[in-house]
Amino acid sequence: MEIPEKLSAVQAIEKLKTGNKKYLHSLTGTGDISAFKRAETSQNGQQPYAVVISCSDSRVIPESIFSAGIGELFVIRVAGNVMDDHQLGSVEYAASHLGVKLIVVLGHDHCGAVDAAMNHDPDGYIKFITDEIRKAIGDETDEYKACCLNVRHSMKIIEDSFAIHKEEEHGLKVIGAVYHLESGSVEFDI
């Protein structure tokens, strides 16, 4: 089978926007999850057109939000969409080995991790997440603004990563977005 040409970052953004519009009017999932697609990607590998780093929140399902099927998105999920070396390694793999040109940090409104960082003092392993979010949001008290600051912080970590930064010459782009739980819409370029 012939491997399709990789989408540019700009083409990938448009595909995500189109997929989100489709999602807003769907009653069920619309991505290709067929037996044929499973077999095809099993035999020929994955060809994702975007990396999406999103929150682990069960209401935030990137494949559904963007009407994507098997093999279309390389999704990394972690509470609060925070970045550390594990997530950066996954992004690096997608960019350097799979040829993905677009990295999207997808935050969402009403995020429990952002709320915990703003209004609580958790302990245990959760503290690693809330401490990272606190670095991102500082003294911000508005939940939506804090969400946006947190997304931008993760974007900066990706952009400052040496392994990711050197890929810019190959057309790699990092953007931020916020998913709105109630409406289902995604706001890009926050």
C-alpha positions as CSV (number, residue, x, y, z in Angstrom):
1,M,0.0,0.0,0.0
2,E,1.2,3.5,-0.8
3,I,1.8,5.8,2.2
4,P,-0.2,9.0,1.8
5,E,1.7,12.3,1.8
6,K,1.8,13.9,5.3
7,L,-0.5,16.9,5.9
8,S,1.2,20.2,6.7
9,A,0.4,21.8,10.0
10,V,-2.0,24.2,8.3
11,Q,-3.8,21.4,6.5
12,A,-4.0,19.5,9.8
13,I,-5.5,22.4,11.7
14,E,-8.2,22.7,9.0
15,K,-8.9,19.0,9.2
16,L,-9.4,19.3,13.0
17,K,-11.7,22.3,12.6
18,T,-13.8,20.5,10.0
19,G,-13.9,17.4,12.2
20,N,-15.1,19.5,15.2
21,K,-17.9,21.1,13.1
22,K,-19.0,17.6,12.1
23,Y,-18.9,16.5,15.8
24,L,-21.1,19.4,16.8
25,H,-23.9,18.1,14.7
26,S,-23.4,14.3,15.3
27,L,-25.4,12.0,17.5
28,T,-22.8,9.2,17.4
29,G,-19.1,8.9,16.6
30,T,-18.1,9.5,13.0
31,G,-14.5,8.4,12.7
32,D,-13.6,5.3,10.8
33,I,-13.3,2.4,13.3
34,S,-14.1,-0.3,10.8
35,A,-12.6,-3.8,10.6
36,F,-11.0,-2.7,7.3
37,K,-9.3,0.3,9.0
38,R,-8.1,-1.9,11.9
39,A,-6.6,-4.4,9.5
40,E,-5.1,-1.7,7.3
41,T,-3.4,0.1,10.2
42,S,-2.3,-3.2,11.7
43,Q,-0.6,-4.1,8.5
44,N,0.7,-0.7,7.3
45,G,1.2,1.2,10.6
46,Q,-0.3,4.4,11.8
47,Q,-0.4,7.7,9.8
48,P,-1.6,10.3,12.3
49,Y,-2.0,13.9,11.1
50,A,-1.8,15.6,14.5
51,V,-0.6,15.0,18.1
52,V,-3.2,16.0,20.6
53,I,-2.2,16.4,24.3
54,S,-5.4,16.6,26.3
55,C,-6.7,16.2,29.8
56,S,-7.6,12.7,31.0
57,D,-11.1,14.0,31.8
58,S,-13.6,11.4,30.6
59,R,-15.7,14.1,29.0
60,V,-12.8,15.1,26.7
61,I,-12.4,12.5,23.9
62,P,-10.2,13.9,21.2
63,E,-11.0,11.3,18.6
64,S,-14.7,12.1,18.9
65,I,-14.3,15.9,19.3
66,F,-12.4,15.9,16.0
67,S,-14.4,13.2,14.2
68,A,-11.3,11.1,13.8
69,G,-10.9,7.4,13.4
70,I,-8.3,4.8,14.0
71,G,-4.8,6.0,13.1
72,E,-5.7,9.6,12.6
73,L,-4.7,11.3,15.9
74,F,-1.7,10.5,18.2
75,V,-3.4,11.3,21.5
76,I,-1.5,11.8,24.8
77,R,-3.8,12.2,27.8
78,V,-2.7,13.3,31.2
79,A,-4.7,15.2,33.9
80,G,-4.4,18.9,33.4
81,N,-2.7,18.4,30.0
82,V,0.6,19.0,31.8
83,M,4.0,18.2,30.2
84,D,6.9,16.3,31.5
85,D,9.7,14.2,29.9
86,H,7.3,11.3,29.3
87,Q,4.9,13.4,27.3
88,L,7.7,15.1,25.5
89,G,9.2,11.7,24.5
90,S,5.8,10.8,23.0
91,V,5.6,14.0,21.1
92,E,9.1,13.6,19.9
93,Y,8.3,10.1,18.7
94,A,5.2,11.3,16.8
95,A,7.1,14.1,15.1
96,S,10.4,12.4,14.3
97,H,9.2,8.8,13.6
98,L,5.6,9.3,12.3
99,G,6.1,12.6,10.6
100,V,3.4,14.5,12.4
101,K,3.6,18.2,11.7
102,L,1.0,19.6,14.2
103,I,1.0,19.4,17.9
104,V,-2.2,20.6,19.7
105,V,-2.4,21.2,23.5
106,L,-6.1,20.8,24.2
107,G,-7.3,22.2,27.5
108,H,-10.9,22.4,28.5
109,D,-13.2,24.5,30.6
110,H,-14.3,23.2,34.1
111,C,-11.1,21.3,34.4
112,G,-10.8,19.5,37.8
113,A,-7.0,19.7,37.7
114,V,-7.0,23.4,37.2
115,D,-9.6,23.8,39.9
116,A,-7.5,21.7,42.3
117,A,-4.5,23.9,41.6
118,M,-6.5,27.1,42.1
119,N,-8.6,26.2,45.1
120,H,-7.1,23.2,46.9
121,D,-3.8,21.8,48.3
122,P,-3.8,18.2,47.3
123,D,-1.1,15.8,48.4
124,G,0.1,12.5,47.0
125,Y,0.9,12.2,43.3
126,I,-1.8,14.7,42.3
127,K,0.5,17.4,43.8
128,F,2.9,16.9,40.9
129,I,0.2,17.9,38.5
130,T,-1.2,20.8,40.5
131,D,2.3,22.2,41.2
132,E,2.9,22.3,37.5
133,I,-0.4,24.0,36.9
134,R,0.3,26.5,39.6
135,K,3.6,27.4,37.8
136,A,1.5,28.1,34.7
137,I,-1.4,30.1,36.2
138,G,0.3,32.1,39.0
139,D,-2.3,34.1,40.9
140,E,-5.0,33.9,38.3
141,T,-8.4,33.5,39.8
142,D,-10.6,33.3,36.7
143,E,-11.0,29.6,35.8
144,Y,-11.1,30.1,32.0
145,K,-8.1,32.4,32.0
146,A,-6.2,29.9,34.2
147,C,-7.1,27.1,31.7
148,C,-5.7,29.2,28.8
149,L,-2.5,30.0,30.8
150,N,-2.1,26.3,31.5
151,V,-2.4,25.4,27.8
152,R,0.2,28.2,26.9
153,H,2.6,26.9,29.6
154,S,2.5,23.4,28.1
155,M,2.9,24.8,24.6
156,K,6.0,26.7,25.8
157,I,7.5,23.5,27.4
158,I,7.0,21.8,24.0
159,E,8.4,24.7,22.0
160,D,11.5,25.0,24.3
161,S,12.2,21.3,24.2
162,F,15.4,20.8,22.2
163,A,14.2,17.7,20.5
164,I,11.0,19.3,19.4
165,H,12.5,22.7,18.7
166,K,14.9,21.4,16.1
167,E,11.9,20.0,14.1
168,E,10.7,23.5,13.3
169,E,12.7,23.4,10.1
170,H,10.5,20.6,9.0
171,G,7.3,22.5,9.4
172,L,6.3,21.5,12.9
173,K,3.7,23.7,14.6
174,V,2.5,23.9,18.2
175,I,-0.9,25.4,18.9
176,G,-3.2,25.7,21.8
177,A,-7.0,25.1,22.0
178,V,-9.7,24.9,24.5
179,Y,-12.6,22.5,24.4
180,H,-15.9,23.7,25.8
181,L,-17.7,20.9,27.6
182,E,-21.3,22.1,27.2
183,S,-21.2,23.2,23.6
184,G,-18.7,20.7,22.2
185,S,-16.9,23.4,20.3
186,V,-13.1,23.9,20.2
187,E,-11.6,27.3,20.3
188,F,-8.2,27.3,18.5
189,D,-5.2,29.6,18.9
190,I,-5.9,30.7,22.4
